[in-house]
Amino acid sequence: MSHPVYTNHSDQLYVKYEKIDNPDAYVFDTLHAHQYHEIIYFEKGGGVHYVDTTTFAIKDHSLHILKAGTIHKIDRDIHSRGFAFVYNDAFLLQLQQLNPTIPYWEYFYQNQVIDLSAQAALFRHLFKELTYPTPDKAYHINLIGLILTKICITCEAHKEHYNYKLHPKVLELYKILAQHFLKETSSSFYAERMHLSESGLYKLLRHHYHKSFSQMLKEHRLLYAKKELLLQKKNISEIAFDLGFNDTAYFSNWFKKNTGVMPSSFHRLHHS
């Protein structure tokens, strides 16, 4: 059985809200991916959240931010409570246009967990408002926009507690990588697109990302391979070709070196 991918087939604004214990929503407890962004808020914690290659304990008042394309699943305790809302780039762009001084992209274009326990009282009534049913869809859309705005403003105002902001230049690199990482592997290509020298790109990533460009590129390529293996839409040879490997065996050895398992074993492990 393949793992589901939840898609957004339109470039128009897309926003949706779901409670994580809603049996009619998409299934949270199996590996899946989205072609839109997602934020999950856990009012009551318990359990673990698997995000790509990282495992997060689910804690009270934690906000789990997932960018589009992330593979994840939630193994939550039965008493945990929370909800998710999903949105596309068009929604984030609209917010940015309405509030040009608020750094939405810097906070919401990366996978991360934000601890809101210190500000729980501030957000409680906003999150509670989302749970009330209303026939007015525009109200919930505006409320979600308000929540994203409030998160940014709160993190900016309490920088001594929140250090989650993505540097604008690293964000720029994320966007360029998303377009070109399958074919372009040279740091000089990305440095030129960003109007930086290669040494400037190296210093930027070491200071703000604490990783090298080669590590960042490898993470993108590995996640692509894992996602395609999970989705079962391409075979191993096709995935290898997409990533520029002319030899499937070489790709398989590269995958094993970086994950500990062969692609075929990874596939069986998550589809058994």
N, C-alpha and C positions, 0 to 999 in steps of 0.2 A: 504494500500500500504506500503511495507517495504522500509526502507531507504537503499540506496545503500552502498555497501562496495567495494572499488576499490582495487583489489588484484594484487600482483606480484607473479606469479606462478613459478618463476625461482630464483635460488640462484645466477644466473649470474648478472653482473652489470646492473642496471636499472636506467635510468635517463630520465625525460620527462619535457618539458616546455609547459606552456599554459598561454594565456592571460585570465584574469578573466572575460572579456566581450566577450569571444569567445563562440558563441552559440553551436558550435560543440564539445566543451570540456565537461568534466563532469559538472554537475550542482552544482554550489557553494552555492546556496541559499536555499538548503534543508539540513537537518541533514544527515551527512554521515561520514564514517570512512575509513581509509586507512590501508593497511598492509605494507605501506612504509612511509618514512618520507617526510615532505613537508615544504617548505618555501614560504611564500607569501609576496611580496613586494608591498606596496601601495605608488606609486609616488604621487598621489593625494588622500587625505583622504575623509572621509564622510561615516557615517553609523556605524554599530557595527559588531563585530565578536564574535560569541558565541563559546567558546572553553571549552568543558567538562562542568564544573560548573561555569566557569568564563566568564564575558562579558568584552570585550575590545573595547573602542572607536577606530575607524579607523582614524588614523592621517596621515598627510603628511609625507612621507619618513620614514614610520615605517615598520619594518621587523618582520613578525609573523612566529615564528618557531614552528612546530608541530611534535612531535615524532609519530612513528607508533602506530596505535590503537586509536588515538584521535578522538573523536566525535566532529564535528564542523559544523557551517554554517556561511555564510556571508550575512548580510543584508546591502548592500552598497548603497550609494547615486548614482544616475544615472551618475553624473559627476565624480565619483571617477575613478581612473585609477591604473592599476597594473597588476601583473602577478604572476604565481606560478611555482615553479619547484619541482618535486618530485624525490626521489632517495631512494635506499635501503641501507642496511648495507654494501653490497659488495662495493658500490661506496664510502661510508665513509671509509671503511677499506682500499681501494686502495689509497685514499688521505692520510690516516695516514701512510701507508707504504712508500709513496713517500716523505712525509714531517714529519718524526717521532718526531720532536720537536714542532709541532703545535698542540694544544689541541682541535682537531675537536670534539671528543666525549664529552668533558666537556661543550662545547657551544651548540652543536646541538642535544643532547640526552635529552632534556627537553623542555616543552612547555614554551615559553616566547615571549615577544615583546621587540625588540631592537629599540630604537629611533636613526635613522641615520641622523637626520636633521643637526647635527653639521658637519657631514662628507658627506653631500649630493653631493657636487661638486666632491668629490673623486670618488664616486660610479656612478655618473650620466652616464658617457660614457660607463661603463661596462654594466649597466642595459639597456642602449639604444641599445647597440650592440646586446643584446639578442633578441630584437624585429625585427631585420632585418632577413628576410627569407634567408635561405641558404640550398642547397641540401646536404651539408657536415654535417652530424649528429655529427661526431667526433668533429667538431669545437665547436658546442654548448655544448657538454659534457665537453670539456676542459675549455670552458668559465665558465660554472657553477662551475667546480672545482676551477677555479681561483677566482670566486666571494666568495665561501665559505672560501677559504684560506685568501682572503683579509679581510673578516669580522673578522676572528680569529685574524689576525695580528693587525688590527685596534683596536679591543677591548683590546688586550694585551698591545698595546702601549699607550692607553688612559684609563688606569684603574681608573683614577680619575673621569671619566664620565661613564664608563661601569663597572657594577658589576654583570655580567650575567654568570660568569663561574661556572660550576658545579664542586664541589670538587671531585677529582678522586675516593675517597673512597665512596662518596655518589653515584657516577656513578656506581661503582662496586655493591653497594647494589641494585640499580635500575635493573641491569642485573640479579642479583640473584633472586630478587622479581618476575621479569617477568617470570622466569622459575618455581617458587615454590609457589607463593602466594595463589594458589587455595587450596593447601593441607597443607602447613606449616605455622603456625601462631605464633610460639614461637620465641621471639627475640633471644633466645639462639641458635637456629638453624642458623640464619643469622649471628650472631656474630661469631660463630664458623667457618662458611664458609669464613668469612672475616678476620679470625685470630685476632679477637678482643674479649675483655671481654664484658659482657653485659653493664657494666658501661661505657666502652670505646665507645660502639655503641651509648649509650644514649648521651654522651657528644658530639660525632661527629655530631649527628643529631640536637641537640639543638644549636650547634655553627654554623653549615653550612646550616641547613635546617629549623631551627626555629620551628621544630615540633618533636613530640615523634615518636618512632617506631610504636606504636599502631595507631597513627593518619595516618602515612604514609601507613601502611598496610590496614587500613580501606578505605582510598582513592582508593587504587588499587582495592579492592574488590567491592566497590560501583561503580566504573567506569566500571568494568567488568559486573556487573549486569545491569547497564544502557545500555551498548552497546548491550548486548544480548536481552534486552527488545526491543530496537530499531530495531534490525536486524530481529526479529521475527523468528529466526531459532530454538529457544528452548522455551518451556513453562515455567511458573514460577516455577513449581516443579523441572524441570530439572536444572534451574539456581540455585535454592536453594541447590540441591544435589551437584552441581559442587563446591559450596562454603562451603560445609561441614555441611549444615543444614539438619538435619533429619526430621524436622517439617516445612512444608511450611508456616504455620501460624506464626511460630517464625521468619522465614526469612522475611515475609511480615511486621511484626511489627518492626524488625530491620531496614528494608529499610525505613519504614515510619518515624522512630525515627531520621534517619540521612538525610532524604530528604524532609520530610514534607508531602509526599503522599505515598499511597500504590502502590505496583508494578503494579497492574491492572490499577490504575488511571494514573500512569506515562505512561504506554503503550498507553492508550486511548488518553491522552493529546497530544502525539507526532504522533499519527496516525489518528487523526480526519481530 
